[in-house]
């Protein structure tokens, strides 16, 4: 069994030790108030809940088995047996601008984003992926992980933010993810030695933005490739707000009452591409993702002269889901016992007062 913890091992060990101490204190306080003959029941319930907590900590260590060369994992057709040691970051605009239906056959811009992200995941079957979303602010929707299967499920449901202010189009900032991206690039470089990071930016440029945007300034040589992908048209379209009955309604300017129209701002997207050091591509429905795939630039200081050659990434059979499932069963059992105990005590009080 091997481990690939989501936090530093010393942090997980310290967290586990702290939780054990807290649970021991809780056991002592419960036993002090427990009558004779009830100790066994109390200790069993305490042990079950404590085991559930420790299982969650153990799951965070991501236990698993490395698949041997005698039993290799299935590999997608056309994928190289030796893939680069890659971190792939998706920076996705989830502002109201991505609701506009000027992509393909009156589809939303986000429809194109979802299709392209899914295709890129398939192009890098051995990579680690992270997803940063932004509108007026940025947030990590998917921390860096090699669990591509689960990420595909998240991408399938990816949509523009729904709970937004009336002036959300004006607040959207095309560079809102700059600080978070820098932080994630630094963390990836520190955690995965000699890794290379690709950055793919998806958006429309937020043409109506009134936010004071800054510039992307990634660490030197931190971005080994990627692309900025633009969605929409220069004519743009109205920004959908929602449905009233069977009628779709659109957002209006709160000051003038005029309908809001969001257009593609390629100048902003090309500026972002220049700051990241990657090319810009305007995307249309039905286009293959092959055209935007970058050549991977070698990491500075790496002994690897061939940018497409790196250490083989070992396939793993993850077991964290098993421990989280067992922990959930134990917690559910404790909840059931607590509810039964509460109802029993409530009925006893009623009998005393009646």
Secondary structure, 3 states (H helix, E strand, C coil): CEECCCCCHHHHHHHHHHHHHHHHHHHHHHHHCCCCCCHHHHHHHHHHHHHHHHHHHHHHCCEEEECCHHHCCCCCCCCCCCCCCEEEEEEEECCHHHHCCCECCCECHHHHHHHHHHHHHHHCCCCEEEEEEECCCEEEEEEEECCHHHHHHHHHCCCCCCCCCCCHHHHCCCCCCHHHHHHHHHHHHHHCCCCEEEEEEEECCCCCCCCCCCCCCCCCCCCCEEEEEECCCCCCEECEEEEECCEEEECECCCCCCECEECCCHHHHHHHHHHHCCEEEECCCCCCHHHHCCCCCCCCCCCCCCCCCCCCCCCEEECHHHHHHHHHHHHHHHHHHHHHHHHHHHHHHHHHHC
